Structures are given as C-alpha cells and as structure tokens.
Amino acid sequence: MKTALKPILSAVLVTVTLVGCSRKKDSFINRNFHAVTAEYNTLYNGYNELEQGRKNLNTSYRDNYWAILPVERMQIEEDVILPGQSENAEFSIAEEKAVKAIQMHSMNIQGKEKNPQMDEAYLLLGKARYFDQRFIPALEAFNYILYKYPASDKINQAKVWREKTNMRLDNSELAIINLKRLLEQEELEGQDLADATSILAQAYINTKHLDSALAQIAVAAKTTTKNNEKGRFAFIEGQLYNALNKADSANLAFDKVIALNRKIPKKYLINAHLEKAKNFDYTTGNKLEFMEHLTKLEKNRENRPFLDHIYHQKAQYYLTLGNDSLAQVFYNKSLRENSLDKILVATNYETLGDMSFDANRYKDAGSYYDSTMTSMVENSKAFRVIKRKRENLEDVIYYEGVAEVNDSILNLVSLSKDERLQFFKDYTATLKLKAEEEAEKQAVLEQKKGLALNNAGNTAANTFAKTKKSGANSSSFYFYNDQTVAYGKNEFLRIWGDRELADNWRWSSKSAASNFAALETGSEVDGSTNELFDPEYYIAQIPTDSDEIATLIKDRDYAYYQLGLIYKEKFKEYDLSKDKFLALLNNNPEERLILPSKYNLYKIYELQGRSDAVSIAKNDIITNYPESRYAQLLSNPGLAAERDENSPESVYENTYKLFQNQEFERVISKSNSSISMFEGDAMVPKFELLKAFAIGRLYGFEAYEKAINDVAVNYANTTEGVQAQDIINNALEALRSSEFSENESFKSFKVVYEFQNTADNGLEDFVKTLDESVKKVEYFNLSTSVDVYNKDTTFVVVHGLKSIEGAQGFMQLLEKEDRKKLTRPFTSISSKNYRTIQIHKNIDTYKTIQ
C-alpha cells in the first residue's frame, strides 16, 4: 500500500508545482511562489552583485579634497557606453538578474501586477543601469515604477533615484523641483530623508546655490543611519561653510567629523584636521598649540599614508609666517612622499617655483614650473597660467646659463699655469674622494650580498651532502639538483666575480668588479688610471685659440646685455638689471653694447629716483656720444613723447613697407644696416626674420632655408626665433620639391611675360597697355600683377585663366588692335607651377619641358 502511494504523492506534488509556476493564474500559491522565488533567489543574487559593484566603485574612486566633495562617490567616464557594453561586470550581472526576475516571475494579469516583488526588480534594474552609467535606460526603469506601481512601498526610493539620474543628465533644476515636491508631500524619515536631502543638496551645489545646499546637507548628516555618510556629509557641510567664508561654522562641522573618529574612514578624519588647519587664524590663534597639533598628526604611525598632505600643511604654516627655508623643507618632504594627489604635487611645485622666482632664482623657478605642468591637466586654465610663467622665464634661463658657463671658462683662461694646476688638483682630489666613498659603499653592499650567497650556498651544500649520504632514489648527477646548481653558481661568483663568457676568462682584466676587489684588499682607487682624476685632462680642454676665446667673451657680454634688458623690462627687477649692465661695462664689451647699456642704466636710475646717478649717466651719454639718438632724446626730452623716425620701430615699419613693395634688395640692405645700428635691441630679430623672407623671395629656396635656419639658431629664445623654427618644422619640407606638375591637372593658369631689370625695359608702358586690354575681355575675370623674380628679372603676370589651352591662346582673347601692341613672347603656366618657379627660381627648366 505504501509503495502504491509514493507515485501518487509524487504526481500530486509535481502537479501542484506546475500549477503554482503559472504566471497567468491569480491564486495564493502562484503569487507567493513567484514572489518568494524572485525575492530570495534572483533578486537576492542581483542585489549582492550590485553591492559588490558599488564597493569596487568606492575602492577605485579618488576624492578631490581641493573642491567640494560630491555627495556620491562615483567616477563619471567621458567615453560613451554603447549598447551591449559595460564598465563593470557586477552591474551587468545585477541587470541580468533583474531582467530574469521580471521575465520569469512577473504576473501581469488583466493589466495588473500580482507579484509584489516586481517593483524591487525594476528598482534593481534602474540602479544597475545607473551605476553602469547608462542613465537614459535607468531613467526609464525608475519612471516605470512610478507609472506602474504607484502604491509601492519603494515609490519614494524610486523618486529619489530618478532625480539622481536627472542630475547625471545635467537636469539639476528639474531634480530640485521634484525633490522639493517630494519633501513637501511626503513625511520622509530615517535613511529615506537622508537620501532625498543629500541629493537635493548635490543639486543645489551643481547650480551654485551653496546656502540652500548647506541646509539640506545638514539634515542629511543628522538623519542618515550610515556612519560613512555621516562623516562625508558633515565634511561637505564644513566645505560649504568655508566656501561661504564662515570659518568658525566650518570648524564646528569638521569637529563633528573628528568626533566620529574610528567609525568613519581615516581619510575623512585626517582631511577634517587639515581643513581646520587651513582655517587657523594666524593673528589671534595659538601658534605653538597649532604646530604641536600638526606635529602630533605627523608622528602618528596610522597617519603615514597622509604625510604628503600633513607636510604640505606644515609648509603652508611656515610660509605664512615668512620662514621660507623651513617652508621649502616641508614642501620637499611632501614631494618625497610620492603623493598620488596630482593637485597637491602641482601646488607644491608651483609654490616652490614662486618662492624661487621671488628670490630671483629664475633658473630654479623654471625647473619647478616644468615639474608643475607635468602634474596638471594639459590645456586647462591653470596649466596655461603656469605655461605663460614658464615661457616668460625662457630667455632669462637661457642667458643666465650662457653667462654662467662662459664666465667659468673665461675665469680659467685668465688663471696662470700654476693656478690652473692647483685648481684642478683640488677638484680631482674631491672627485677621487667621492669615488672612493662610493666604491666603499658598493663594496659593503657586495660583502653583504656575498654573505647572503654563502649562507644559501652552505644550505645547498649541506643538502647535497645529505642527498649523497642518504642514497636517495633521485639522480645524484650534480646538474639535476637545483640547490646544488645554485650553490655552484654562488661559489663561482664568490671566487671569480662576474666574468664574461669568453676565452681567457681567468684574466684579472675580465673582472667587472675589479675596483671593488681592490677596495676589499685595502688598496685605494688609482686616480692615475682614470683621466677624470687627472688635472692635465681638464687643463687640456681650456680653450687657447684667440678666436674661440673672443667668441666666448662676445657671447657672455651679449648674455649680460640681454639679462639686463629682461630684468628691467619684463620682471621690473631694477637692482638685478643694474648689476648686469654694470658687470657688462666692466668687461670692456664691444662698442655696440656700451651706449645702449649706459642708456638703460640711466633709465634705471631714473626709475629708482637716484637723481645724482641720473645726472652722471645723462652727462656721460650727451658728452661722449653727442650724435647718437640717445643723446638727442636726452638733450630734447620732447622727442621722447613723439615717434622718433630713427627709432628701431619706425625704421622697421619703413623697411617692411619696402618688402610689401617687393623692393627686396633694399630690404636686405636696410635690414643689414639696421641690425648693425640697433645691435642688442629687441627689434634686431625682427629685422633678421624680415631679411630672411626677402632673401627667399629674391634668391630662392636654398638661400631662404639657410637664412631661416640662421634666425632659428641665433635667436632661438625670441618670438622670431620660435617662428623661424616653426617654419623649419612645418613648412620647409612642403617647399623643398622643385618638380613640376602636369598643367592639365589644374584649373588656374597664368600668362608670364619676362622683363630684364634695365632702365629702358619698357615695363611700365607694357603694363599700362596690358591692363587696358584685359579689361575688354568679358568672359574671364582677368587681372595683372608685377612680380619680382630675381634681382635681374621681373615678371608681368596675367591671372584668371581656366585652362592651359586658354593660357596658350591668351592672345586670341584680345581684340585685334591690342594684339598688335602686345607682341612680346610669354609663358603659359599653372598657378601651382608658377609657385614652384618663384620658390626655386627655375623658369628656364620649366621652359625646356614645355
């Protein structure tokens, strides 16, 4: 009987199960089966994946404490997420679980959902999409809950999440409206109230209404049940007070964070201390107590991950008190912590750069600014500011380097033979001492390494001996045992050192560690075997050629002159500028630099209000250089208010007008005389570049390339030098080819008449007749020009023809009477090939291939 009942009971159970699985029958069993299965199977696993994904997001996210923290820790990626793609596998799985719950357990009967877990499923679906940064699909899921399940107990959560999504879609104003309505219509409490008010605070922050955000974040910090959120919201509250310049209230908020102590992540606690430190009142605060507090934070072993910020704050303290040396120490200590906070690193470097700049250490400042830019977002506003600072230092760094190097060399040149020998004996003795110290350190390291190898080797030897004694089944062949092989290698290294695999490997010269071996045996490094320890090696490199020495002096003097100008005009450092000009004059420089230097000294004394020095400098210039334009300006101050027609600027403008009129020979001649006349003036590079352009137009590509290279090399640190280098990098290669193209492949052509540059060439009459003739041609928009080809030839060119045949038959376009007047031979050419002949001056080559 019992046996007969078993199949019956099994059939009944299967039937009940199948009936209960139906999603189309509204019964107690069906509803509860699908609700329980969805809640404790699919949705449970989905929420587990969601939480794991959120933890991963929090772990990878780095807060920027230099700005107001966002309420939610979530890094928004700039890349667009395409359908089917996902940034996080956990969120994809969570979404799949939500979809599976909906597909397998939804009971939509006669337009009504009978499974009470479906609102949870859609909420999970929206959250998974939200964290996967697919905000439009997430918004659809949350809106579906609001539309389909208005009586759900999750309706308020859905509304909050919908507004979070709206904010991510840059609809903060809409989020504010909806969240305010929610708070007015519903009596939220606990975590629901904290979620709503915190998101509303974020929306206000996004729209720059910080006072409104402050009220909401305070409610959120008070009502949230999660300690992490308590700490974060209180910290944001303090930041908002700081943004509103309410330091006392901010400190009270940060005290709330500090009071939570170990209940919150350490980063909130330390940054709360640091934010309070930033608010320290240096006029009324207890400085001793404040420094003791920072030192206590520094010495706490638990705070080691935050030493970069603690050191930075101590540096700020010393900088504010004017103790620059200690400030510099702590900025450098902060940098040595290898901080991952790029803003902190950039701030440290920038501050050190500013300190060096203020101390007139411009070369150091330039290096610090270079380091600053490596830690900044390229092309950001802050980056561009630092870049401009660095570019302003380019010239001073370059010329300071030239002056320093050349002064050092010239100082050695001026020493007697015995003085040189003694100088380099002292220098090489120092080098030798440093080398011995370094070798000694290396020897100690090698010795420690050898002891470690010996210990390992002894272990291997003992193992090898035990293996032999035991007669183990494993092979006793030496190379089959890893430990004995290691022992053998270590013994070889200990006895022979690191030898190259080569013939005669036993020779001592093959040892890579011979210096270390020498030290171990007590001998010293032999300076005679190394030319770097030989004074004669350095003495031999001191220049003796008079031309080379003269070049060094000339470059040094020019660097001094440029430094004087830069310090005076760009940095307003008049004492530094004065020192450079005086040092230059004491060096007995070239005549061309003396007068400009004296005039600049006169202007510096005038700016400093040193009337006696002004009178002396003025009389010196007027007496000794009466014909100069400087003497004229000093004798007749009224000229200074007007544009002196002999000033560099006026001369350059006139020369440029000559260039526009294609008077290239005059441009070159005028530029050469102006370069000599105004040597040392900031306008000289402009004349050089203009001359290079004129050379190119007159003599062709090769001459132009050489001229533009000269400007780039000789004036590398000027705007014109940079422009010349840009031409070399980006334009010269496109101009280099002198090959001609097929005329038929173009749609713009010219007719070219050649005239020799002689007094009676008849060019003007020809141009007049040609202009009158082309005006009568109705079917083409023709024009003419007179173009210089080279110093011997000028072209008269007709523009506007559309084909090579039209250019070749140009005369047929003219009236019969005009053809009789224009009987000169001409060349038909495309605009592209005309450009080539002007660049390379090769019209004769073009004629031979036509």
Salt bridges, closest charged atoms under 4 A:
ASP26 OD1 - ARG31 NH1 2.49
ASP26 OD2 - LYS114 NZ 3.69
ASP63 OD2 - ARG73 NH1 2.45
ASP63 OD1 - ARG232 NH2 2.87
GLU72 OE2 - LYS164 NZ 2.82
GLU72 OE1 - ARG168 NH2 2.85
GLU95 OE2 - ARG129 NE 3.08
GLU95 OE1 - ARG134 NH2 2.17
GLU120 OE2 - LYS154 NZ 3.04
ASP132 OD2 - ARG134 NE 3.57
GLU163 OE2 - ARG162 NE 2.72
GLU237 OE2 - LYS256 NZ 3.58
ASP255 OD1 - LYS276 NZ 2.74
GLU275 OE2 - LYS278 NZ 3.19
GLU298 OE1 - LYS314 NZ 2.79
GLU298 OE2 - LYS333 NZ 3.96
GLU302 OE2 - ARG262 NH2 3.08
GLU302 OE1 - LYS266 NZ 3.28
ASP341 OD2 - HIS309 NE2 3.27
GLU350 OE2 - LYS389 NZ 3.75
ASP354 OD1 - LYS389 NZ 3.12
ASP364 OD2 - ARG361 NE 3.57
ASP370 OD1 - ARG390 NE 2.83
GLU394 OE1 - ARG390 NH1 3.23
GLU400 OE1 - LYS580 NZ 3.72
ASP407 OD1 - ARG556 NH1 2.88
GLU491 OE1 - ARG494 NH2 3.04
ASP557 OD1 - ARG556 NE 2.79
GLU569 OE2 - LYS568 NZ 2.35
GLU590 OE2 - ARG592 NH2 2.94
GLU606 OE1 - LYS603 NZ 3.21
ASP620 OD2 - LYS598 NZ 2.97
GLU653 OE2 - ARG643 NH1 3.90
GLU663 OE1 - ARG666 NH1 2.91
GLU679 OE2 - ARG592 NH1 2.82
GLU688 OE1 - LYS691 NZ 3.63
GLU705 OE2 - ARG736 NH2 2.81
ASP710 OD2 - LYS706 NZ 3.34
GLU720 OE2 - LYS686 NZ 2.93
GLU733 OE2 - ARG736 NE 3.06
GLU754 OE2 - LYS847 NZ 2.33
GLU815 OE1 - LYS776 NZ 3.94
ASP818 OD2 - LYS776 NZ 3.50
